[in-house]
Amino acid sequence: MTWMSRSRCPVLLTGVVLLGCSGVVDTDELPTVDLSGGPAFPLDAHLESSAIAAGEYTFEELFEAGRQLFHTPYNGLDGVGISRLPDGSPLHRFSVPPTGGMGGGMVSSQSCIECHNFPAAAAAGLASTNRAGDSNKDGMPPFFQRSTTSLWGNGVVQLLAQEITEELQAIRDEAIAAAKGAPGSAIERALVSKGISYGKIAATANASGETALDLSGLEGIDVDLVVRPLLWKGLAPAVRVVTVGAAAGLMGMPAEEAVWFPPPGKEYHPDPDGDGVEREFSVGD
């Protein structure tokens, strides 16, 4: 059956995307999606964190597993896409953000490499992978856009942040210990690590050993003294946090560790996105 002519191509955007605006098209020749092969998950089984901790995988095996997980285009049988939002409400897929209730973009990818692919794998993405956000969460423009961030070097950045975090917290703990040895005196310490100053902290203890911290002198760091160098504005301390969020928010494949911690007031559900697939990524994955 012939149903579209060249003259209507500019109007029918869906036809442009699906059919390439190639003139007259016979629907009998359109390709079909075959899911008879099952899920696209690339490994024989999910990676188990207990097995990783026990040293049952070599570094090379883990690296190769990570490469496959990153590059695989998953399908609906793996859990791509969602049928409802975490609060249980239905997802209206054709508004950005959906129903004005999300601060980020909507499910849009089948693989990590779709968004992290320019100029090479694990780098940033093209303009087509930008995320649209809604600061006011009212579903109305203007929306702000953010480019996909590059993943290059993030592991080193995370390790450096962890070292700084540990050093700053050690300074805090030493100040607390010193304060307990001098009840009633304010023990002040400079928070410096790797040549970077994060202000100062002061600890005071009473005669019973109870301590109080003066955090008013902190500079450029939260009160927990955790350095968070990742995401656009430094909100995440580890690559894992970013990965879990992107898997759920952009691929509709929540990792099991995200499922374990439902939103406030909601009960645990093994399939919070309602797509019929559970344990889409394991902790080990």
Secondary structure, DSSP 4 states (H G I P E B T S, - for coil): -B---GGGTTT-HHHHHHHTT-SS-BGGG------TT-----SSSPPPHHHHHTT-S-HHHHHHHHHHHHH----TTTT-S-SB-TTSPBP-TTSSSGGG--SSPPP--SSGGGTS-BSSTTSB--GGGPEEE-TT-SS-SPPEEEPPPP-TTHHHHHHHHHHHHHHHHHHHHHHHHHHHTSTT-EEEEEEEETTEEEEEEEEEE-TTS-EEEE-TTB-SS-TT-----BTTTT-BSSHHHHHHHHHHHHHS--BHHHHTSPPTT----S-TT-SS---SB-S--
